[in-house]
Amino acid sequence: MGREMNDKTTAQRVLVVDDDTLMREVLKAILRSEGFIVAGEAKDGQGGLTLVERLRPDALCLDVNMPGISGLDTLKILREKFPEVRVVMITGDASMSTVREAVSFGAVGYIIKPFNAGRVADALRAALRPAGDSLFS
């Protein structure tokens, strides 16, 4: 019975998009330890979009502040091209305007740096719930 519950979590593939190499490594380690599959990683928005198209992950951990295409602009493009992919934004910017903007563009979760493994896992599990479930409760 435990295996059935675990299969749902282990089947969830997550792409990590962050310009900070150390942050990507930390996120990948957290995801693996929490039973997620790391589908891939990118250091910028353009790379993230390319990988989403190729890998079709279930979810993205997406940094807000990156060079080139920002996380928010990447999120806008993702919503248009890949509306089924769930996006959890990750940032050091805790301002309500940034959070509101990300949610208005379709983010289903928001993680403020510094974070811990439990917070990342909780945000992703909430983001990956079936569409009818409340994500922000």
ZAVOLUM-995554 format. One record per residue (C-alpha): x, y, z; residue number from 0. Coordinates in nm, 2 decimals, padded with zeros to 4 digits. Layout:
BEGIN
     px     py     pz num
      X      Y      Z NUM
...
***
This chain:
BEGIN
     px     py     pz num
  00.00  00.00  00.00   0
  00.28  00.24  00.08   1
  00.43  00.18 -00.26   2
  00.11  00.30 -00.44   3
  00.13  00.63 -00.25   4
  00.49  00.66 -00.33   5
  00.45  00.60 -00.70   6
  00.26  00.92 -00.74   7
  00.54  01.13 -00.59   8
  00.82  00.95 -00.76   9
  00.65  00.99 -01.10  10
  00.65  01.37 -01.06  11
  00.93  01.51 -01.27  12
  01.07  01.86 -01.17  13
  01.29  02.09 -01.37  14
  01.51  02.33 -01.18  15
  01.58  02.67 -01.34  16
  01.81  02.91 -01.15  17
  02.12  03.11 -01.25  18
  02.30  03.02 -00.93  19
  02.49  02.68 -00.96  20
  02.49  02.62 -00.59  21
  02.12  02.69 -00.56  22
  02.05  02.44 -00.84  23
  02.26  02.18 -00.66  24
  02.08  02.24 -00.33  25
  01.73  02.22 -00.50  26
  01.82  01.90 -00.68  27
  01.94  01.74 -00.36  28
  01.62  01.84 -00.18  29
  01.40  01.72 -00.46  30
  01.57  01.38 -00.48  31
  01.56  01.34 -00.10  32
  01.19  01.41 -00.11  33
  01.11  01.15 -00.38  34
  01.09  01.37 -00.68  35
  01.26  01.30 -01.01  36
  01.49  01.58 -01.13  37
  01.40  01.60 -01.50  38
  01.68  01.85 -01.57  39
  01.83  02.19 -01.49  40
  01.89  02.52 -01.66  41
  02.08  02.83 -01.57  42
  01.85  03.08 -01.74  43
  01.49  03.13 -01.86  44
  01.58  03.05 -02.23  45
  01.74  02.72 -02.13  46
  01.45  02.64 -01.91  47
  01.20  02.70 -02.19  48
  01.40  02.47 -02.42  49
  01.41  02.20 -02.16  50
  01.04  02.22 -02.09  51
  00.97  02.18 -02.46  52
  01.20  01.87 -02.48  53
  01.14  01.71 -02.14  54
  00.78  01.80 -02.06  55
  00.83  01.80 -01.68  56
  00.53  01.80 -01.43  57
  00.67  02.11 -01.25  58
  00.94  02.37 -01.25  59
  01.12  02.54 -00.97  60
  01.19  02.88 -01.13  61
  01.40  03.16 -01.00  62
  01.26  03.51 -01.03  63
  01.58  03.70 -01.08  64
  01.79  03.57 -01.36  65
  01.99  03.73 -01.64  66
  01.84  03.74 -01.99  67
  01.48  03.64 -01.97  68
  01.36  03.69 -01.61  69
  01.17  03.43 -01.42  70
  00.85  03.63 -01.44  71
  00.89  03.66 -01.82  72
  00.97  03.29 -01.84  73
  00.66  03.22 -01.64  74
  00.44  03.42 -01.89  75
  00.58  03.23 -02.18  76
  00.53  02.89 -02.01  77
  00.17  02.97 -01.94  78
  00.11  03.04 -02.31  79
  00.30  02.75 -02.45  80
  00.28  02.48 -02.17  81
 -00.02  02.56 -01.95  82
 -00.01  02.21 -01.80  83
  00.33  02.26 -01.63  84
  00.30  02.37 -01.27  85
  00.54  02.64 -01.17  86
  00.68  02.72 -00.82  87
  00.87  03.05 -00.81  88
  01.18  03.07 -00.60  89
  01.33  03.41 -00.49  90
  01.49  03.62 -00.22  91
  01.24  03.89 -00.30  92
  00.95  03.85 -00.05  93
  00.77  04.17 -00.16  94
  00.40  04.13 -00.19  95
  00.40  04.30 -00.53  96
  00.64  04.03 -00.67  97
  00.44  03.75 -00.52  98
  00.11  03.89 -00.66  99
  00.27  03.94 -01.00 100
  00.39  03.58 -01.00 101
  00.05  03.44 -00.90 102
 -00.12  03.66 -01.16 103
  00.10  03.51 -01.43 104
  00.01  03.16 -01.32 105
  00.26  03.05 -01.05 106
  00.10  02.79 -00.82 107
  00.36  02.83 -00.55 108
  00.62  03.06 -00.41 109
  00.93  02.98 -00.20 110
  01.13  03.25 -00.03 111
  01.51  03.21  00.00 112
  01.65  03.10  00.23 113
  01.43  02.79  00.24 114
  01.44  02.45  00.39 115
  01.38  02.11  00.24 116
  01.03  02.08  00.40 117
  00.92  02.41  00.25 118
  01.03  02.31 -00.10 119
  00.87  01.97 -00.08 120
  00.54  02.11  00.06 121
  00.52  02.38 -00.21 122
  00.58  02.13 -00.49 123
  00.33  01.88 -00.35 124
  00.07  02.16 -00.33 125
  00.15  02.27 -00.68 126
  00.11  01.92 -00.82 127
 -00.23  01.85 -00.66 128
 -00.52  01.80 -00.90 129
 -00.65  02.12 -01.04 130
 -00.97  02.12 -00.82 131
 -00.77  02.12 -00.50 132
 -00.69  02.45 -00.33 133
 -00.32  02.54 -00.37 134
 -00.30  02.82 -00.12 135
 -00.49  02.68  00.18 136
***
